[in-house]
Amino acid sequence: MKQYQPKDYQPWLALIARLILGGVLLAAGLLKYKHLDKSQMAVRAYELLPIPLANFSGVVLPFFEIAIGILLILGAAIRISAFLGGGLMILFTIGIAQAWARGLSIDCGCFGGGGQVEPGTANYLPEILRDLGLAILGIYLFRFPQSKFGLDKNTTGKEKIDEQ
């Protein structure tokens, strides 16, 4: 009977991580790209960037999320897309945490919508925990990019080294 090693499960875990992180990014981008004015409003609500830069970010962000999501789902450029996707999640976590710390009452705008909400109705902790979990998936994929059913054939280079 074959003894399974942790490395036997790694490609399956990476597939799950790819699909979760990629799926969330793709869904978030698709829900925002038809309503770029609301996406801009959501970025402005954080009060971190000058208005022109916030508006630009609100337009670019949905398409960036869609692109990273597609790459992750397809398993293409996994290391790069995991780095970018995980980095986005860390930036989102920082943005939400600073809004909470500053007493802003906003909807994060993560899946469309966004902007000001009734004082006391914002619930930041679940959003921060979600984004931290997704950032961990990005870090995992950056470290262990080989996965099942991806377009990348050799993402770590270990196979070539092992063959020599």
WOVEN-V205904 format. One record per residue. SS is DSSP state (H for helix, E for strand, - for the rest). OMEGA is omega in whole degrees, 0 to 359 (none if undefined). D_FIRST is the distance of its C-alpha to the first C-alpha in Angstrom with 2 decimals. Layout:
ss->SS omega->OMEGA d_first->D_FIRST
ss->SS omega->OMEGA d_first->D_FIRST
This chain:
ss->- omega->183 d_first->0.00
ss->- omega->174 d_first->3.81
ss->- omega->179 d_first->6.51
ss->- omega->179 d_first->9.42
ss->- omega->178 d_first->12.76
ss->H omega->180 d_first->16.15
ss->H omega->177 d_first->17.19
ss->H omega->182 d_first->14.73
ss->H omega->185 d_first->16.86
ss->H omega->180 d_first->20.16
ss->H omega->178 d_first->21.19
ss->H omega->177 d_first->20.78
ss->H omega->178 d_first->22.76
ss->H omega->177 d_first->25.33
ss->H omega->180 d_first->25.69
ss->H omega->179 d_first->26.45
ss->H omega->178 d_first->28.83
ss->H omega->184 d_first->30.52
ss->H omega->179 d_first->31.11
ss->H omega->182 d_first->32.45
ss->H omega->179 d_first->34.74
ss->H omega->180 d_first->35.77
ss->H omega->179 d_first->36.40
ss->H omega->180 d_first->38.53
ss->H omega->180 d_first->40.53
ss->H omega->180 d_first->41.06
ss->H omega->181 d_first->42.19
ss->H omega->180 d_first->44.46
ss->H omega->181 d_first->46.07
ss->H omega->180 d_first->46.58
ss->H omega->182 d_first->48.19
ss->H omega->193 d_first->50.62
ss->H omega->178 d_first->51.58
ss->- omega->182 d_first->54.00
ss->- omega->185 d_first->55.81
ss->H omega->177 d_first->56.33
ss->H omega->178 d_first->59.39
ss->H omega->177 d_first->57.29
ss->H omega->177 d_first->54.72
ss->H omega->179 d_first->57.62
ss->H omega->180 d_first->58.96
ss->H omega->180 d_first->55.61
ss->H omega->179 d_first->55.49
ss->H omega->184 d_first->59.16
ss->H omega->179 d_first->58.58
ss->- omega->178 d_first->56.61
ss->- omega->179 d_first->59.87
ss->- omega->187 d_first->58.15
ss->- omega->171 d_first->59.34
ss->- omega->186 d_first->62.79
ss->H omega->180 d_first->63.33
ss->H omega->180 d_first->63.25
ss->H omega->176 d_first->59.93
ss->H omega->178 d_first->58.51
ss->H omega->178 d_first->59.62
ss->H omega->179 d_first->58.10
ss->H omega->179 d_first->54.78
ss->H omega->178 d_first->54.90
ss->H omega->185 d_first->55.24
ss->H omega->187 d_first->52.66
ss->H omega->181 d_first->49.93
ss->H omega->181 d_first->48.87
ss->H omega->176 d_first->48.50
ss->H omega->179 d_first->46.59
ss->H omega->179 d_first->44.17
ss->H omega->182 d_first->43.77
ss->H omega->180 d_first->43.12
ss->H omega->179 d_first->40.49
ss->H omega->180 d_first->38.83
ss->H omega->179 d_first->38.67
ss->H omega->180 d_first->37.28
ss->H omega->181 d_first->34.49
ss->H omega->179 d_first->33.62
ss->H omega->182 d_first->33.62
ss->- omega->179 d_first->31.68
ss->- omega->181 d_first->34.59
ss->- omega->187 d_first->35.89
ss->H omega->182 d_first->33.34
ss->H omega->182 d_first->34.39
ss->H omega->182 d_first->38.06
ss->H omega->176 d_first->37.81
ss->H omega->178 d_first->35.58
ss->H omega->181 d_first->38.18
ss->H omega->179 d_first->41.02
ss->H omega->177 d_first->39.44
ss->H omega->177 d_first->38.48
ss->H omega->176 d_first->41.93
ss->H omega->181 d_first->43.59
ss->H omega->177 d_first->41.84
ss->H omega->177 d_first->43.06
ss->H omega->178 d_first->46.55
ss->H omega->179 d_first->46.48
ss->H omega->179 d_first->45.46
ss->H omega->180 d_first->48.35
ss->H omega->180 d_first->50.73
ss->H omega->181 d_first->49.91
ss->H omega->180 d_first->50.04
ss->H omega->177 d_first->53.42
ss->H omega->178 d_first->54.78
ss->H omega->181 d_first->53.78
ss->H omega->181 d_first->55.26
ss->- omega->178 d_first->58.47
ss->- omega->176 d_first->58.87
ss->- omega->178 d_first->58.65
ss->- omega->185 d_first->57.95
ss->E omega->169 d_first->56.10
ss->E omega->185 d_first->53.40
ss->- omega->181 d_first->50.81
ss->- omega->185 d_first->51.07
ss->- omega->182 d_first->47.36
ss->- omega->182 d_first->47.12
ss->- omega->181 d_first->50.74
ss->- omega->180 d_first->53.85
ss->- omega->180 d_first->54.56
ss->E omega->183 d_first->57.75
ss->E omega->174 d_first->59.70
ss->- omega->179 d_first->58.88
ss->- omega->177 d_first->60.76
ss->- omega->179 d_first->60.86
ss->- omega->181 d_first->58.25
ss->- omega->179 d_first->56.04
ss->- omega->179 d_first->53.74
ss->- omega->189 d_first->50.33
ss->H omega->186 d_first->48.89
ss->H omega->178 d_first->46.06
ss->H omega->179 d_first->43.58
ss->H omega->179 d_first->44.42
ss->H omega->179 d_first->43.89
ss->H omega->177 d_first->40.52
ss->H omega->183 d_first->39.41
ss->H omega->175 d_first->40.55
ss->H omega->177 d_first->38.97
ss->H omega->178 d_first->35.60
ss->H omega->176 d_first->36.05
ss->H omega->178 d_first->37.14
ss->H omega->176 d_first->33.93
ss->H omega->178 d_first->32.00
ss->H omega->178 d_first->34.28
ss->H omega->178 d_first->33.66
ss->H omega->181 d_first->29.87
ss->H omega->177 d_first->30.19
ss->H omega->180 d_first->32.61
ss->H omega->183 d_first->30.23
ss->- omega->187 d_first->27.03
ss->- omega->182 d_first->28.47
ss->- omega->181 d_first->25.55
ss->- omega->178 d_first->24.50
ss->- omega->171 d_first->23.34
ss->- omega->177 d_first->26.09
ss->- omega->178 d_first->28.79
ss->- omega->177 d_first->31.54
ss->- omega->180 d_first->31.00
ss->- omega->182 d_first->28.84
ss->- omega->185 d_first->28.86
ss->- omega->182 d_first->30.02
ss->- omega->182 d_first->29.14
ss->- omega->183 d_first->29.79
ss->H omega->182 d_first->26.77
ss->H omega->180 d_first->25.40
ss->H omega->178 d_first->28.66
ss->H omega->181 d_first->28.74
ss->H omega->182 d_first->25.20
ss->H omega->185 d_first->26.14
ss->- omega->none d_first->29.29
